[in-house]
């Protein structure tokens, strides 16, 4: 799963492949939401912290967005972030 983050618009575009895409917008710099792609539900955490809080740019990018599988019984597997790539769109 890939995430394209625009911190100015507070938007995240999540893609599983070219045909499965979700775009979400956030009001807060630390916010949770849920979305559906291809019949599967996910929880997403958008968490914008200043870059100087991190040891390098990659660590900062990795912290911006996390996505977790939401199972049918409303259980969420928070131990496994499904985002494998985060890019910044300015």
Secondary structure as the mmCIF struct_conf table of DSSP 4:
data_model
#
loop_
_struct_conf.conf_type_id
_struct_conf.id
_struct_conf.beg_label_comp_id
_struct_conf.beg_label_asym_id
_struct_conf.beg_label_seq_id
_struct_conf.end_label_comp_id
_struct_conf.end_label_asym_id
_struct_conf.end_label_seq_id
STRN STRN1 UNK A 2 UNK A 6
TURN_TY1_P TURN_TY1_P1 UNK A 7 UNK A 10
STRN STRN2 UNK A 11 UNK A 17
TURN_TY1_P TURN_TY1_P2 UNK A 18 UNK A 19
STRN STRN3 UNK A 20 UNK A 25
BEND BEND1 UNK A 27 UNK A 29
STRN STRN4 UNK A 30 UNK A 37
TURN_TY1_P TURN_TY1_P3 UNK A 38 UNK A 39
STRN STRN5 UNK A 40 UNK A 47
HELX_RH_3T_P HELX_RH_3T_P1 UNK A 51 UNK A 53
BEND BEND2 UNK A 54 UNK A 56
HELX_RH_AL_P HELX_RH_AL_P1 UNK A 57 UNK A 64
STRN STRN6 UNK A 65 UNK A 70
TURN_TY1_P TURN_TY1_P4 UNK A 72 UNK A 73
BEND BEND3 UNK A 74 UNK A 74
STRN STRN7 UNK A 76 UNK A 76
TURN_TY1_P TURN_TY1_P5 UNK A 78 UNK A 79
STRN STRN8 UNK A 85 UNK A 88
#
